Amino acid sequence: MELWEAIRGRRSVRAFLNRAVPRETIERLLEAATWAPSGGNAQTWRFVVITDPAEIRSIKIVSPGLLGDPTAVIAICQDLVQARAKGGPLGETFLAPVDAAMATQNLLLAAYAEGLGTCAIASFHRHGVSRLLKIPEGIEPILLVSLGYPAQSPPAPPRRQEGVFTFGANRE
Ligand SMILES: Cc1cc2nc3c(=O)[nH]c(=O)nc-3n(C[C@H](O)[C@H](O)[C@H](O)COP(=O)(O)O)c2cc1C
C-alpha cells in the first residue's frame, strides 16, 4: 500500500468481525512498531498481546474506551525503569510516552495496510490492566490498541488545517 493512502485512509475502528488475526500477522505489526524512532534509540517499549477472549473481556471491564469486540488487544507499555536509566527523568516522563506513541502509529498504519482495523485507546485503568496482564513493576501500559478485521469503515472525522501550521517566525 502506498504510504499516503495509509496515512489518509486509516481510521479508528470500533466494530470487528469474529475472525482471529494470525499470529504471524501480529508479529509483523510488532516488528513495524519497533522500527519507529526512539529518543537515544532507547527502545524501552514493551508490547503485551492478548488474544484470549476471556482475557479481552476482562480488559474491557477496566477499559471504558475500548469499544467493540476486537479479537486481539495490544498493550503498548514502557519500561520506565530502563527509560530512566537511559535518559534520566526526561527519559521516563517525556521520551518514553513519545516513543510509545511513535511505535503505536507505525503499528496502526501497518495494520491498516494488512486490511486490519485498529483503535488507539487511552481510556483504560492502568493499574487494572497491569494487574490483569501481570505486567511487572516498573513497566507501565501507556496505550491499548484494539485489533481485528473491521466490521465497519467509518467516515474520516474532519481534519483542520487552517491555523494549524505556520511557516517561520513571521507567520506567513
Ligand atoms: C492518544 C489517543 C487516545 C485515544 N483514546 C481513545 C479511546 O479511549 N477510545 C476510543 O474509542 N478512541 C480513542 N482514540 C481514537 C480517537 O478518537 C481518533 O483517533 C480520532 O477521533 C480521529 O479519528 P481517526 O483515528 O479515525 O482518524 C484515541 C486516539 C489517540 C491518538
Backbone and ligand atoms as CSV (ligand in chain L), in Angstrom:
chain,resi,resn,atom,element,x,y,z
A,1,MET,N,N,0.849,-1.203,0.000
A,1,MET,CA,C,0.000,0.000,0.000
A,1,MET,C,C,0.879,1.245,0.000
A,2,GLU,N,N,0.408,2.218,-0.734
A,2,GLU,CA,C,1.163,3.468,-0.806
A,2,GLU,C,C,1.062,4.205,0.555
A,3,LEU,N,N,2.150,4.840,0.955
A,3,LEU,CA,C,2.203,5.438,2.298
A,3,LEU,C,C,1.123,6.493,2.504
A,4,TRP,N,N,0.959,7.360,1.527
A,4,TRP,CA,C,-0.014,8.450,1.664
A,4,TRP,C,C,-1.428,7.900,1.808
A,5,GLU,N,N,-1.698,6.815,1.085
A,5,GLU,CA,C,-3.008,6.159,1.176
A,5,GLU,C,C,-3.231,5.624,2.590
A,6,ALA,N,N,-2.179,5.045,3.158
A,6,ALA,CA,C,-2.300,4.516,4.528
A,6,ALA,C,C,-2.511,5.658,5.522
A,7,ILE,N,N,-1.751,6.736,5.346
A,7,ILE,CA,C,-1.863,7.856,6.294
A,7,ILE,C,C,-3.267,8.451,6.264
A,8,ARG,N,N,-3.810,8.598,5.061
A,8,ARG,CA,C,-5.140,9.208,4.950
A,8,ARG,C,C,-6.281,8.234,5.193
A,9,GLY,N,N,-6.063,6.981,4.855
A,9,GLY,CA,C,-7.165,6.011,4.896
A,9,GLY,C,C,-7.385,5.364,6.247
A,10,ARG,N,N,-6.359,5.311,7.087
A,10,ARG,CA,C,-6.517,4.668,8.395
A,10,ARG,C,C,-7.579,5.375,9.226
A,11,ARG,N,N,-8.454,4.585,9.814
A,11,ARG,CA,C,-9.486,5.137,10.709
A,11,ARG,C,C,-9.492,4.363,12.004
A,12,SER,N,N,-10.004,4.980,13.029
A,12,SER,CA,C,-10.225,4.249,14.275
A,12,SER,C,C,-11.452,3.371,14.094
A,13,VAL,N,N,-11.258,2.089,14.294
A,13,VAL,CA,C,-12.325,1.111,14.085
A,13,VAL,C,C,-12.814,0.615,15.444
A,14,ARG,N,N,-14.138,0.557,15.581
A,14,ARG,CA,C,-14.710,0.177,16.885
A,14,ARG,C,C,-15.746,-0.930,16.739
A,15,ALA,N,N,-15.692,-1.640,15.607
A,15,ALA,CA,C,-16.552,-2.821,15.406
A,15,ALA,C,C,-15.747,-3.819,14.579
A,16,PHE,N,N,-15.723,-5.071,15.048
A,16,PHE,CA,C,-14.821,-6.059,14.457
A,16,PHE,C,C,-15.568,-7.341,14.125
A,17,LEU,N,N,-15.032,-8.058,13.105
A,17,LEU,CA,C,-15.562,-9.382,12.781
A,17,LEU,C,C,-15.014,-10.398,13.782
A,18,ASN,N,N,-15.749,-11.481,13.939
A,18,ASN,CA,C,-15.296,-12.542,14.846
A,18,ASN,C,C,-14.351,-13.483,14.092
A,19,ARG,N,N,-13.199,-12.960,13.741
A,19,ARG,CA,C,-12.233,-13.715,12.944
A,19,ARG,C,C,-10.834,-13.392,13.469
A,20,ALA,N,N,-10.144,-14.432,13.893
A,20,ALA,CA,C,-8.844,-14.204,14.556
A,20,ALA,C,C,-7.803,-13.679,13.571
A,21,VAL,N,N,-6.930,-12.842,14.071
A,21,VAL,CA,C,-5.800,-12.348,13.284
A,21,VAL,C,C,-4.643,-13.333,13.481
A,22,PRO,N,N,-4.067,-13.859,12.364
A,22,PRO,CA,C,-2.978,-14.832,12.536
A,22,PRO,C,C,-1.810,-14.246,13.331
A,23,ARG,N,N,-1.173,-15.122,14.083
A,23,ARG,CA,C,-0.062,-14.698,14.928
A,23,ARG,C,C,1.067,-14.059,14.107
A,24,GLU,N,N,1.356,-14.628,12.906
A,24,GLU,CA,C,2.440,-14.069,12.069
A,24,GLU,C,C,2.095,-12.636,11.678
A,25,THR,N,N,0.829,-12.371,11.454
A,25,THR,CA,C,0.434,-11.002,11.092
A,25,THR,C,C,0.701,-10.069,12.268
A,26,ILE,N,N,0.297,-10.504,13.454
A,26,ILE,CA,C,0.513,-9.665,14.640
A,26,ILE,C,C,2.014,-9.437,14.839
A,27,GLU,N,N,2.800,-10.474,14.587
A,27,GLU,CA,C,4.258,-10.322,14.737
A,27,GLU,C,C,4.810,-9.295,13.752
A,28,ARG,N,N,4.252,-9.269,12.539
A,28,ARG,CA,C,4.702,-8.246,11.565
A,28,ARG,C,C,4.373,-6.848,12.068
A,29,LEU,N,N,3.195,-6.705,12.667
A,29,LEU,CA,C,2.793,-5.388,13.176
A,29,LEU,C,C,3.727,-4.947,14.305
A,30,LEU,N,N,4.101,-5.911,15.139
A,30,LEU,CA,C,5.002,-5.580,16.253
A,30,LEU,C,C,6.383,-5.203,15.713
A,31,GLU,N,N,6.790,-5.889,14.642
A,31,GLU,CA,C,8.083,-5.512,14.060
A,31,GLU,C,C,8.009,-4.080,13.526
A,32,ALA,N,N,6.888,-3.768,12.853
A,32,ALA,CA,C,6.715,-2.395,12.343
A,32,ALA,C,C,6.833,-1.400,13.498
A,33,ALA,N,N,6.232,-1.752,14.636
A,33,ALA,CA,C,6.289,-0.852,15.798
A,33,ALA,C,C,7.733,-0.600,16.217
A,34,THR,N,N,8.541,-1.644,16.184
A,34,THR,CA,C,9.919,-1.494,16.683
A,34,THR,C,C,10.834,-0.771,15.689
A,35,TRP,N,N,10.323,-0.516,14.472
A,35,TRP,CA,C,11.103,0.289,13.529
A,35,TRP,C,C,10.854,1.785,13.718
A,36,ALA,N,N,10.052,2.127,14.692
A,36,ALA,CA,C,9.813,3.552,14.978
A,36,ALA,C,C,11.084,4.172,15.566
A,37,PRO,N,N,11.221,5.477,15.428
A,37,PRO,CA,C,12.345,6.133,16.115
A,37,PRO,C,C,12.100,6.142,17.618
A,38,SER,N,N,13.183,6.233,18.387
A,38,SER,CA,C,13.034,6.402,19.839
A,38,SER,C,C,14.179,7.278,20.333
A,39,GLY,N,N,13.889,8.090,21.319
A,39,GLY,CA,C,14.888,9.031,21.840
A,39,GLY,C,C,16.151,8.288,22.284
A,40,GLY,N,N,17.283,8.669,21.702
A,40,GLY,CA,C,18.535,7.992,22.046
A,40,GLY,C,C,18.532,6.527,21.633
A,41,ASN,N,N,17.626,6.167,20.751
A,41,ASN,CA,C,17.416,4.764,20.336
A,41,ASN,C,C,17.238,3.847,21.548
A,42,ALA,N,N,16.545,4.376,22.563
A,42,ALA,CA,C,16.425,3.646,23.837
A,42,ALA,C,C,15.577,2.366,23.696
A,43,GLN,N,N,14.530,2.418,22.841
A,43,GLN,CA,C,13.706,1.218,22.583
A,43,GLN,C,C,13.212,0.554,23.870
A,44,THR,N,N,12.740,1.373,24.762
A,44,THR,CA,C,12.285,0.810,26.039
A,44,THR,C,C,10.807,0.421,25.991
A,45,TRP,N,N,10.242,0.406,24.801
A,45,TRP,CA,C,8.844,-0.032,24.661
A,45,TRP,C,C,8.743,-1.540,24.872
A,46,ARG,N,N,7.594,-1.939,25.346
A,46,ARG,CA,C,7.289,-3.368,25.516
A,46,ARG,C,C,5.853,-3.559,25.042
A,47,PHE,N,N,5.557,-4.716,24.474
A,47,PHE,CA,C,4.225,-4.956,23.908
A,47,PHE,C,C,3.663,-6.257,24.485
A,48,VAL,N,N,2.456,-6.178,24.982
A,48,VAL,CA,C,1.799,-7.376,25.502
A,48,VAL,C,C,0.574,-7.645,24.627
A,49,VAL,N,N,0.560,-8.824,24.022
A,49,VAL,CA,C,-0.521,-9.172,23.082
A,49,VAL,C,C,-1.518,-10.083,23.792
A,50,ILE,N,N,-2.773,-9.724,23.696
A,50,ILE,CA,C,-3.830,-10.533,24.315
A,50,ILE,C,C,-4.777,-10.990,23.210
A,51,THR,N,N,-4.931,-12.313,23.095
A,51,THR,CA,C,-5.854,-12.850,22.089
A,51,THR,C,C,-6.901,-13.771,22.720
A,52,ASP,N,N,-6.709,-14.099,23.981
A,52,ASP,CA,C,-7.665,-14.976,24.658
A,52,ASP,C,C,-8.964,-14.199,24.914
A,53,PRO,N,N,-10.105,-14.697,24.380
A,53,PRO,CA,C,-11.361,-13.934,24.507
A,53,PRO,C,C,-11.722,-13.598,25.961
A,54,ALA,N,N,-11.463,-14.524,26.881
A,54,ALA,CA,C,-11.801,-14.258,28.285
A,54,ALA,C,C,-10.929,-13.124,28.828
A,55,GLU,N,N,-9.663,-13.127,28.453
A,55,GLU,CA,C,-8.766,-12.046,28.918
A,55,GLU,C,C,-9.187,-10.709,28.314
A,56,ILE,N,N,-9.602,-10.745,27.038
A,56,ILE,CA,C,-10.046,-9.493,26.397
A,56,ILE,C,C,-11.297,-8.973,27.117
A,57,ARG,N,N,-12.194,-9.878,27.486
A,57,ARG,CA,C,-13.399,-9.444,28.213
A,57,ARG,C,C,-13.030,-8.783,29.534
A,58,SER,N,N,-12.031,-9.353,30.216
A,58,SER,CA,C,-11.599,-8.758,31.496
A,58,SER,C,C,-10.994,-7.378,31.264
A,59,ILE,N,N,-10.176,-7.262,30.220
A,59,ILE,CA,C,-9.555,-5.963,29.914
A,59,ILE,C,C,-10.652,-4.924,29.627
A,60,LYS,N,N,-11.701,-5.369,28.928
A,60,LYS,CA,C,-12.776,-4.428,28.586
A,60,LYS,C,C,-13.458,-3.857,29.826
A,61,ILE,N,N,-13.534,-4.671,30.861
A,61,ILE,CA,C,-14.217,-4.228,32.082
A,61,ILE,C,C,-13.505,-3.009,32.696
A,62,VAL,N,N,-12.168,-2.959,32.546
A,62,VAL,CA,C,-11.421,-1.837,33.135
A,62,VAL,C,C,-11.005,-0.811,32.067
A,63,SER,N,N,-11.610,-0.909,30.891
A,63,SER,CA,C,-11.221,-0.022,29.782
A,63,SER,C,C,-12.452,0.575,29.115
A,64,PRO,N,N,-13.003,1.652,29.692
A,64,PRO,CA,C,-14.227,2.224,29.116
A,64,PRO,C,C,-14.053,2.697,27.674
A,65,GLY,N,N,-12.810,3.008,27.278
A,65,GLY,CA,C,-12.594,3.493,25.908
A,65,GLY,C,C,-12.449,2.387,24.883
A,66,LEU,N,N,-12.453,1.137,25.340
A,66,LEU,CA,C,-12.271,0.016,24.399
A,66,LEU,C,C,-13.643,-0.431,23.899
A,67,LEU,N,N,-13.951,-0.063,22.682
A,67,LEU,CA,C,-15.292,-0.330,22.147
A,67,LEU,C,C,-15.254,-1.467,21.132
A,68,GLY,N,N,-16.379,-2.178,21.023
A,68,GLY,CA,C,-16.463,-3.306,20.094
A,68,GLY,C,C,-15.799,-4.533,20.689
A,69,ASP,N,N,-15.714,-5.571,19.877
A,69,ASP,CA,C,-15.136,-6.835,20.336
A,69,ASP,C,C,-13.952,-7.228,19.459
A,70,PRO,N,N,-12.809,-6.597,19.697
A,70,PRO,CA,C,-11.624,-6.947,18.907
A,70,PRO,C,C,-11.169,-8.366,19.233
A,71,THR,N,N,-10.528,-9.016,18.265
A,71,THR,CA,C,-10.035,-10.373,18.524
A,71,THR,C,C,-8.630,-10.338,19.128
A,72,ALA,N,N,-8.028,-9.166,19.135
A,72,ALA,CA,C,-6.736,-9.005,19.813
A,72,ALA,C,C,-6.662,-7.603,20.411
A,73,VAL,N,N,-5.929,-7.525,21.502
A,73,VAL,CA,C,-5.629,-6.223,22.119
A,73,VAL,C,C,-4.129,-6.211,22.380
A,74,ILE,N,N,-3.505,-5.098,22.053
A,74,ILE,CA,C,-2.070,-4.983,22.321
A,74,ILE,C,C,-1.868,-3.855,23.336
A,75,ALA,N,N,-1.260,-4.200,24.445
A,75,ALA,CA,C,-0.921,-3.176,25.437
A,75,ALA,C,C,0.456,-2.630,25.074
A,76,ILE,N,N,0.485,-1.333,24.788
A,76,ILE,CA,C,1.749,-0.661,24.460
A,76,ILE,C,C,2.306,-0.158,25.787
A,77,CYS,N,N,3.429,-0.706,26.173
A,77,CYS,CA,C,3.975,-0.402,27.502
A,77,CYS,C,C,5.344,0.248,27.373
A,78,GLN,N,N,5.776,0.841,28.458
A,78,GLN,CA,C,7.136,1.356,28.538
A,78,GLN,C,C,7.799,0.820,29.789
A,79,ASP,N,N,9.048,0.387,29.626
A,79,ASP,CA,C,9.851,0.009,30.778
A,79,ASP,C,C,10.421,1.303,31.358
A,80,LEU,N,N,9.722,1.827,32.356
A,80,LEU,CA,C,10.092,3.144,32.882
A,80,LEU,C,C,11.382,3.095,33.698
A,81,VAL,N,N,11.721,1.939,34.216
A,81,VAL,CA,C,12.995,1.811,34.949
A,81,VAL,C,C,14.154,1.964,33.967
A,82,GLN,N,N,14.042,1.246,32.841
A,82,GLN,CA,C,15.096,1.369,31.820
A,82,GLN,C,C,15.095,2.750,31.183
A,83,ALA,N,N,13.898,3.300,30.982
A,83,ALA,CA,C,13.809,4.633,30.369
A,83,ALA,C,C,14.524,5.654,31.250
A,84,ARG,N,N,14.358,5.516,32.574
A,84,ARG,CA,C,15.034,6.435,33.493
A,84,ARG,C,C,16.536,6.166,33.489
A,85,ALA,N,N,16.909,4.887,33.462
A,85,ALA,CA,C,18.339,4.543,33.474
A,85,ALA,C,C,19.031,5.095,32.226
A,86,LYS,N,N,18.319,5.058,31.099
A,86,LYS,CA,C,18.941,5.504,29.840
A,86,LYS,C,C,18.836,7.006,29.646
A,87,GLY,N,N,17.739,7.595,30.102
A,87,GLY,CA,C,17.501,9.006,29.773
A,87,GLY,C,C,17.177,9.892,30.957
A,88,GLY,N,N,17.362,9.378,32.163
A,88,GLY,CA,C,17.071,10.186,33.352
A,88,GLY,C,C,15.585,10.523,33.435
A,89,PRO,N,N,15.255,11.556,34.231
A,89,PRO,CA,C,13.841,11.918,34.397
A,89,PRO,C,C,13.172,12.264,33.075
A,90,LEU,N,N,13.937,12.894,32.153
A,90,LEU,CA,C,13.377,13.230,30.838
A,90,LEU,C,C,13.013,11.961,30.065
A,91,GLY,N,N,13.880,10.954,30.191
A,91,GLY,CA,C,13.622,9.679,29.525
A,91,GLY,C,C,12.340,9.059,30.029
A,92,GLU,N,N,12.157,9.129,31.334
A,92,GLU,CA,C,10.996,8.473,31.935
A,92,GLU,C,C,9.691,9.225,31.648
A,93,THR,N,N,9.744,10.546,31.794
A,93,THR,CA,C,8.475,11.292,31.745
A,93,THR,C,C,8.121,11.798,30.356
A,94,PHE,N,N,9.129,11.969,29.509
A,94,PHE,CA,C,8.861,12.582,28.211
A,94,PHE,C,C,9.170,11.642,27.040
A,95,LEU,N,N,10.415,11.125,27.009
A,95,LEU,CA,C,10.785,10.296,25.850
A,95,LEU,C,C,9.952,9.019,25.794
A,96,ALA,N,N,9.725,8.411,26.934
A,96,ALA,CA,C,9.009,7.122,26.941
A,96,ALA,C,C,7.618,7.235,26.302
A,97,PRO,N,N,6.780,8.192,26.732
A,97,PRO,CA,C,5.468,8.266,26.089
A,97,PRO,C,C,5.534,8.679,24.622
A,98,VAL,N,N,6.499,9.557,24.286
A,98,VAL,CA,C,6.620,9.953,22.876
A,98,VAL,C,C,7.022,8.749,22.033
A,99,ASP,N,N,7.996,7.990,22.509
A,99,ASP,CA,C,8.443,6.789,21.778
A,99,ASP,C,C,7.292,5.794,21.611
A,100,ALA,N,N,6.532,5.617,22.671
A,100,ALA,CA,C,5.408,4.666,22.618
A,100,ALA,C,C,4.391,5.119,21.577
A,101,ALA,N,N,4.158,6.436,21.516
A,101,ALA,CA,C,3.193,6.961,20.547
A,101,ALA,C,C,3.692,6.730,19.120
A,102,MET,N,N,4.983,6.937,18.914
A,102,MET,CA,C,5.536,6.736,17.565
A,102,MET,C,C,5.434,5.267,17.157
A,103,ALA,N,N,5.751,4.388,18.077
A,103,ALA,CA,C,5.656,2.948,17.780
A,103,ALA,C,C,4.206,2.575,17.478
A,104,THR,N,N,3.300,3.172,18.223
A,104,THR,CA,C,1.878,2.864,18.030
A,104,THR,C,C,1.417,3.281,16.645
A,105,GLN,N,N,1.828,4.458,16.208
A,105,GLN,CA,C,1.398,4.901,14.881
A,105,GLN,C,C,1.922,3.961,13.794
A,106,ASN,N,N,3.170,3.519,13.932
A,106,ASN,CA,C,3.695,2.526,12.962
A,106,ASN,C,C,2.798,1.302,12.927
A,107,LEU,N,N,2.438,0.844,14.123
A,107,LEU,CA,C,1.618,-0.369,14.231
A,107,LEU,C,C,0.243,-0.164,13.577
A,108,LEU,N,N,-0.358,0.998,13.838
A,108,LEU,CA,C,-1.694,1.268,13.279
A,108,LEU,C,C,-1.645,1.314,11.749
A,109,LEU,N,N,-0.610,1.955,11.216
A,109,LEU,CA,C,-0.506,2.063,9.755
A,109,LEU,C,C,-0.225,0.697,9.128
A,110,ALA,N,N,0.665,-0.061,9.764
A,110,ALA,CA,C,0.983,-1.394,9.234
A,110,ALA,C,C,-0.270,-2.276,9.267
A,111,ALA,N,N,-1.071,-2.156,10.327
A,111,ALA,CA,C,-2.300,-2.946,10.434
A,111,ALA,C,C,-3.266,-2.566,9.314
A,112,TYR,N,N,-3.396,-1.285,9.087
A,112,TYR,CA,C,-4.303,-0.828,8.026
A,112,TYR,C,C,-3.851,-1.384,6.676
A,113,ALA,N,N,-2.545,-1.379,6.450
A,113,ALA,CA,C,-2.010,-1.892,5.181
A,113,ALA,C,C,-2.274,-3.395,5.030
A,114,GLU,N,N,-2.508,-4.076,6.159
A,114,GLU,CA,C,-2.809,-5.526,6.118
A,114,GLU,C,C,-4.308,-5.784,6.064
A,115,GLY,N,N,-5.107,-4.716,5.935
A,115,GLY,CA,C,-6.560,-4.881,5.887
A,115,GLY,C,C,-7.200,-5.029,7.258
A,116,LEU,N,N,-6.477,-4.622,8.297
A,116,LEU,CA,C,-6.980,-4.764,9.663
A,116,LEU,C,C,-7.464,-3.422,10.212
A,117,GLY,N,N,-8.342,-3.511,11.195
A,117,GLY,CA,C,-8.818,-2.312,11.872
A,117,GLY,C,C,-8.176,-2.203,13.243
A,118,THR,N,N,-7.955,-0.970,13.666
A,118,THR,CA,C,-7.348,-0.726,14.982
A,118,THR,C,C,-8.008,0.485,15.618
A,119,CYS,N,N,-7.807,0.598,16.908
A,119,CYS,CA,C,-8.130,1.852,17.595
A,119,CYS,C,C,-7.139,2.016,18.736
A,120,ALA,N,N,-6.517,3.185,18.791
A,120,ALA,CA,C,-5.667,3.513,19.947
A,120,ALA,C,C,-6.592,3.903,21.094
A,121,ILE,N,N,-6.275,3.434,22.278
A,121,ILE,CA,C,-7.164,3.654,23.435
A,121,ILE,C,C,-6.348,4.149,24.627
A,122,ALA,N,N,-6.724,5.343,25.088
A,122,ALA,CA,C,-6.073,5.867,26.291
A,122,ALA,C,C,-6.994,5.756,27.508
A,123,SER,N,N,-8.276,5.551,27.245
A,123,SER,CA,C,-9.235,5.497,28.342
A,123,SER,C,C,-9.303,4.074,28.904
A,124,PHE,N,N,-8.370,3.787,29.789
A,124,PHE,CA,C,-8.364,2.490,30.472
A,124,PHE,C,C,-7.694,2.667,31.826
A,125,HIS,N,N,-7.994,1.754,32.715
A,125,HIS,CA,C,-7.463,1.830,34.079
A,125,HIS,C,C,-6.084,1.166,34.099
A,126,ARG,N,N,-5.051,2.002,34.249
A,126,ARG,CA,C,-3.681,1.481,34.114
A,126,ARG,C,C,-3.355,0.372,35.117
A,127,HIS,N,N,-3.712,0.619,36.373
A,127,HIS,CA,C,-3.398,-0.406,37.389
A,127,HIS,C,C,-4.194,-1.678,37.135
A,128,GLY,N,N,-5.448,-1.493,36.725
A,128,GLY,CA,C,-6.306,-2.653,36.441
A,128,GLY,C,C,-5.714,-3.505,35.326
A,129,VAL,N,N,-5.290,-2.850,34.239
A,129,VAL,CA,C,-4.714,-3.592,33.109
A,129,VAL,C,C,-3.400,-4.246,33.534
A,130,SER,N,N,-2.574,-3.510,34.285
A,130,SER,CA,C,-1.296,-4.079,34.751
A,130,SER,C,C,-1.540,-5.338,35.579
A,131,ARG,N,N,-2.531,-5.243,36.462
A,131,ARG,CA,C,-2.822,-6.394,37.327
A,131,ARG,C,C,-3.302,-7.585,36.515
A,132,LEU,N,N,-4.247,-7.324,35.603
A,132,LEU,CA,C,-4.817,-8.427,34.803
A,132,LEU,C,C,-3.751,-9.090,33.940
A,133,LEU,N,N,-2.844,-8.279,33.402
A,133,LEU,CA,C,-1.838,-8.832,32.476
A,133,LEU,C,C,-0.548,-9.220,33.195
A,134,LYS,N,N,-0.568,-9.073,34.517
A,134,LYS,CA,C,0.615,-9.413,35.330
A,134,LYS,C,C,1.863,-8.707,34.792
A,135,ILE,N,N,1.695,-7.441,34.479
A,135,ILE,CA,C,2.817,-6.644,33.972
A,135,ILE,C,C,3.730,-6.325,35.152
A,136,PRO,N,N,5.031,-6.622,35.019
A,136,PRO,CA,C,5.929,-6.430,36.164
A,136,PRO,C,C,6.015,-4.968,36.598
A,137,GLU,N,N,6.345,-4.787,37.859
A,137,GLU,CA,C,6.580,-3.457,38.446
A,137,GLU,C,C,7.592,-2.700,37.581
A,138,GLY,N,N,7.348,-1.432,37.369
A,138,GLY,CA,C,8.300,-0.622,36.585
A,138,GLY,C,C,7.945,-0.556,35.110
A,139,ILE,N,N,7.085,-1.460,34.682
A,139,ILE,CA,C,6.633,-1.412,33.283
A,139,ILE,C,C,5.190,-0.931,33.285
A,140,GLU,N,N,4.921,0.091,32.488
A,140,GLU,CA,C,3.604,0.720,32.551
A,140,GLU,C,C,2.907,0.708,31.195
A,141,PRO,N,N,1.659,0.232,31.169
A,141,PRO,CA,C,0.916,0.343,29.915
A,141,PRO,C,C,0.554,1.803,29.655
A,142,ILE,N,N,0.852,2.268,28.456
A,142,ILE,CA,C,0.612,3.677,28.110
A,142,ILE,C,C,-0.602,3.806,27.201
A,143,LEU,N,N,-0.761,2.850,26.305
A,143,LEU,CA,C,-1.912,2.841,25.400
A,143,LEU,C,C,-2.351,1.398,25.202
A,144,LEU,N,N,-3.602,1.211,24.866
A,144,LEU,CA,C,-4.057,-0.080,24.346
A,144,LEU,C,C,-4.356,0.113,22.869
A,145,VAL,N,N,-4.177,-0.941,22.108
A,145,VAL,CA,C,-4.612,-0.923,20.704
A,145,VAL,C,C,-5.539,-2.112,20.511
A,146,SER,N,N,-6.777,-1.833,20.086
A,146,SER,CA,C,-7.676,-2.938,19.720
A,146,SER,C,C,-7.393,-3.284,18.267
A,147,LEU,N,N,-7.507,-4.571,17.956
A,147,LEU,CA,C,-7.079,-5.042,16.634
A,147,LEU,C,C,-8.012,-6.149,16.158
A,148,GLY,N,N,-8.353,-6.087,14.898
A,148,GLY,CA,C,-9.171,-7.157,14.328
A,148,GLY,C,C,-9.561,-6.823,12.907
A,149,TYR,N,N,-10.274,-7.759,12.288
A,149,TYR,CA,C,-10.783,-7.480,10.949
A,149,TYR,C,C,-11.978,-6.533,11.099
A,150,PRO,N,N,-11.984,-5.448,10.354
A,150,PRO,CA,C,-13.003,-4.421,10.592
A,150,PRO,C,C,-14.394,-4.848,10.141
A,151,ALA,N,N,-15.393,-4.486,10.927
A,151,ALA,CA,C,-16.793,-4.710,10.551
A,151,ALA,C,C,-17.437,-3.380,10.178
A,152,GLN,N,N,-16.642,-2.349,10.039
A,152,GLN,CA,C,-17.166,-1.037,9.658
A,152,GLN,C,C,-16.050,-0.279,8.942
A,153,SER,N,N,-16.424,0.664,8.103
A,153,SER,CA,C,-15.397,1.586,7.586
A,153,SER,C,C,-15.889,3.003,7.861
A,154,PRO,N,N,-15.496,3.516,9.012
A,154,PRO,CA,C,-16.031,4.804,9.472
A,154,PRO,C,C,-15.594,5.940,8.539
A,155,PRO,N,N,-16.433,6.935,8.423
A,155,PRO,CA,C,-16.030,8.116,7.652
A,155,PRO,C,C,-14.895,8.839,8.374
A,156,ALA,N,N,-14.116,9.577,7.614
A,156,ALA,CA,C,-12.989,10.291,8.216
A,156,ALA,C,C,-13.494,11.484,9.020
A,157,PRO,N,N,-13.192,11.534,10.316
A,157,PRO,CA,C,-13.518,12.753,11.051
A,157,PRO,C,C,-12.746,13.916,10.413
A,158,PRO,N,N,-13.375,15.075,10.341
A,158,PRO,CA,C,-12.726,16.179,9.629
A,158,PRO,C,C,-11.381,16.557,10.244
A,159,ARG,N,N,-10.485,16.981,9.397
A,159,ARG,CA,C,-9.188,17.487,9.840
A,159,ARG,C,C,-9.128,18.971,9.539
A,160,ARG,N,N,-8.608,19.703,10.516
A,160,ARG,CA,C,-8.487,21.147,10.369
A,160,ARG,C,C,-7.074,21.454,9.904
A,161,GLN,N,N,-6.940,22.310,8.923
A,161,GLN,CA,C,-5.603,22.692,8.503
A,161,GLN,C,C,-5.349,24.177,8.708
A,162,GLU,N,N,-6.426,24.944,8.647
A,162,GLU,CA,C,-6.236,26.382,8.813
A,162,GLU,C,C,-5.821,26.681,10.254
A,163,GLY,N,N,-4.767,27.484,10.399
A,163,GLY,CA,C,-4.306,27.860,11.734
A,163,GLY,C,C,-3.525,26.774,12.426
A,164,VAL,N,N,-3.321,25.651,11.778
A,164,VAL,CA,C,-2.621,24.537,12.413
A,164,VAL,C,C,-1.128,24.617,12.154
A,165,PHE,N,N,-0.753,25.044,10.949
A,165,PHE,CA,C,0.679,25.194,10.711
A,165,PHE,C,C,1.024,26.587,10.207
A,166,THR,N,N,2.216,26.991,10.571
A,166,THR,CA,C,2.737,28.273,10.113
A,166,THR,C,C,4.156,28.039,9.622
A,167,PHE,N,N,4.603,28.886,8.745
A,167,PHE,CA,C,5.975,28.811,8.266
A,167,PHE,C,C,6.743,30.013,8.806
A,168,GLY,N,N,7.705,29.758,9.640
A,168,GLY,CA,C,8.621,30.813,10.072
A,168,GLY,C,C,8.034,31.748,11.114
A,169,ALA,N,N,8.923,32.589,11.643
A,169,ALA,CA,C,8.553,33.484,12.733
A,169,ALA,C,C,7.566,34.551,12.280
A,170,ASN,N,N,7.516,34.826,10.992
A,170,ASN,CA,C,6.619,35.879,10.511
A,170,ASN,C,C,5.212,35.372,10.245
A,171,ARG,N,N,4.991,34.100,10.574
A,171,ARG,CA,C,3.641,33.514,10.459
A,171,ARG,C,C,3.047,33.696,9.066
A,172,GLU,N,N,3.841,33.367,8.045
A,172,GLU,CA,C,3.338,33.503,6.661
A,172,GLU,C,C,2.196,32.519,6.438
L,1,LIG,C1,C,-3.865,9.120,22.408
L,1,LIG,C2,C,-5.191,8.658,21.851
L,1,LIG,C3,C,-6.154,8.169,22.699
L,1,LIG,C4,C,-7.369,7.697,22.192
L,1,LIG,N1,N,-8.246,7.107,23.066
L,1,LIG,C5,C,-9.378,6.570,22.561
L,1,LIG,C6,C,-10.250,5.850,23.424
L,1,LIG,O1,O,-10.006,5.687,24.621
L,1,LIG,N2,N,-11.361,5.295,22.876
L,1,LIG,C7,C,-11.663,5.430,21.539
L,1,LIG,O2,O,-12.680,4.885,21.105
L,1,LIG,N3,N,-10.843,6.118,20.699
L,1,LIG,C8,C,-9.710,6.682,21.170
L,1,LIG,N4,N,-8.847,7.312,20.327
L,1,LIG,C9,C,-9.164,7.434,18.883
L,1,LIG,C10,C,-9.556,8.875,18.514
L,1,LIG,O3,O,-10.851,9.144,18.976
L,1,LIG,C11,C,-9.449,9.023,16.977
L,1,LIG,O4,O,-8.122,8.812,16.573
L,1,LIG,C12,C,-9.911,10.392,16.484
L,1,LIG,O5,O,-11.282,10.592,16.728
L,1,LIG,C13,C,-9.662,10.569,14.983
L,1,LIG,O6,O,-10.280,9.536,14.240
L,1,LIG,P1,P,-9.434,8.590,13.259
L,1,LIG,O7,O,-8.456,7.834,14.098
L,1,LIG,O8,O,-10.437,7.695,12.602
L,1,LIG,O9,O,-8.739,9.455,12.269
L,1,LIG,C14,C,-7.635,7.778,20.799
L,1,LIG,C15,C,-6.651,8.288,19.944
L,1,LIG,C16,C,-5.436,8.692,20.455
L,1,LIG,C17,C,-4.368,9.193,19.496
